Every structure is written in C-alpha cells, then in structure tokens.
Amino acid sequence: MKRIYIALLTLGSLSFVGCQDKKEKTTPEVAQEADHDQEENASKEVELNAAQKKAAGIVMGQLEDKNLSDVIKVNGQTELPPQNQADVTTFLSGTITQILVNIGDRVSKGQVLAVADSPEYIKLQEDYQISKNNLEYLELEYKRQQTLREENVNSEKTYQKTKAELNIEKSRYQSLTNQLSLVGKGSSRTLNIVAPISGNVAAIPIRMGTNITNGQTLFSLVDNSKIHLDLKIYEKDLPYVHEGQKVSFNLTNINRSEVTATIFSIGKAFEPGTKTVIAHANIDQVPDNLIPGLYVNALIDIGANTVKALPNAAIVKADGREFIFIADEGAEHGEHIHYKRVEVKTGVKELGYTQVEIIEAVPEQYNIVTQGAYYLQSHLIKNEGGGGHSH
C-alpha cells in the first residue's frame, strides 16, 4: 500500500515539473509573437532630420476641396484670336540696314523694329512736300479768284478751274499724309518698320541687306495675353454645357499647376467631320509661358459637389493598400521630424488629384506630406530590410 502511494506521489511531482518546464519554455515565444503582431498592426513611422527633410524635398499640405466628380471631360487646345496676331509689312520697297529686335522680345505698338534704306520713301516725302506747297498756293489763289468773281472781274470758268485744282490737290495731299502715317516718322532717307500691335516677336524672316517689297512679311508678332481655350464638346454633353461655367486643366508639357478658365461662347454648328461643337473659354490668369497650339485635357464643372482630395504624389502604395504620411502640425520645424504612415481609401482621380478618405485614427492637428511621400516610403522599406528602427 505504501509503495502505491509513493509511486502516485512521484508521478504527480513529475507531471507538475513537466508542466512548469513547458510553461517556462513557451511563455517568451508567445510574448514575442504578440509583440510582433502588435508592431505589424501599429502605424509605421519614419524619422528625418532637417537635412534629410530638405534633401527629400518634403512639402506639407492639407486635404483640399476639389470638384472631381460632377465634371465633363473634354479635349481641346489653346488658341489665339486673329486680332492678337500680326504680320509686319510695308508698302514701300527698300533694303534692310538695321534689325532692332530678336525673336521672343516684347515690343509695344509703334515701336521701331527695323530700319531700311528706301528710295520710294524719299520720293514719297518729296511728293508730300510738293503737294503741301501746291495746296498753300492754290488756297490763296482760290480766295483771290473768289474775290474777283464777286466783283465780276474774272470769268466763271477761271473761278471753277481754280476751285477744281484746289480740291484735287487737297485729296492728293491727304493721300500722301495717310501714306506717311502708315510708315511712321523716319529720317529724310530711312524707312522705319514699326510694330502694329503690342506683343512678342514670333518670327523674323529677314536679315541685314534683305531687299523688301510691297506686302512682304518682315516680322510676325503675337500677343499671348489673349490666349483662350477651344474645347470640343460632344453631342451627348451639349445639354450640360453653357456660358459662365468654370473649366480647369493642366499644362503637363509646361508644368503641373492647375489653370482655370470660364466659358464665354459656344458654337452653333458641328465642326466639319466631327460630332463636336467648339466651346470657347477665357483663361482667368494666362501663364507667361503659355503659347498657342498646346493640346489640353480639361474638365468642365457642371455641378457643385466637392470631395476631399490630395495631389497624386501624396499617395503611396504598399502591400496592395494605399497610404499617406502625416506629421504633427507643431513638429515640422524641429531638429527631428516624425512622419507617420496612415492608410487611406482613394476614389476619383483627375487633373493630378485623387479623392482621399483617411481610414485610420489621426491627431486633431496634423499636416500631410504632399511631396516627398515616395522618399519616406523607400526610407521605411530600407530600414525594415536592415532590421533597424526607422530613423
């Protein structure tokens, strides 16, 4: 009986020791696994110092209200009205002796662009001076003949002849005056070529010594401040487009900034060979580097609904999900800045912006990385690969 009791007691002690050993071996592993899961679930952070931030080109911003849903997508191009383009010509022949501007220069109306030696101009001035003198003489002669006629000293025929000569000379003098006004004021032997409009020099098809003729194009000028949009509106979209609507577009071949315009006129007939009607839109603030003939993809605002959006560069993708980086509003000017990655849900994408809904908890006051997010993401991946903390 005693042997059985001792055996049972020994078995129970061994069982207790075994359980104790098992507990001691498994508890650290379970704790480590729990910590790993907690780290995976937690939002990841990247820390940069001021120099790293500057090198990464970090730019902060906020969610913006953008109309990305109630819009019509259209194509078109920038156009310049004919009244804002000019070919500089002259009706006199001559030889170019000076060219005073270069391509791209800004010029004012009436500014001298070139100078030419012109025998025709010299002859025009001579004819003008002769006509002016003749006119002065004939005016005096007409008054004298008029007085004589009133006193019945001269004949009616002589009086009428003098009157006719005076009227002819008046017409000739006026014609010569008008011709001189077209070519501007030059010296007695040189012809000034002047700008008919203000704008920029687009082309100079002449050079020193060029012999110019009547009607020849000497310069081409454009006033790009009056550039507008010609947008192609398809038949199905016509009922939703009207004057006064706002248009937004990006000039991707110049820069990525958004430009706005306002529709001021809509065509009344389809364009030849297409089922589109042209809508004309004035650009609200014409960029200095805008030129005619640029193709644009634009959005016509036909509704008032807006969504929260960010620039496309603010959003990064990882593990099949989308994220942004944020920082506490007051931490941006410190020596070390922590950027927290948070998950978002995206929607409509237009004109360089994406609709964004933040689906993680964020601080009350924070700013969003709008440029440099891909740098932060690559920095995060590099640090994870090295097994270290993201600093």
Disulfide bonds with the S-S distance in Angstrom:
none
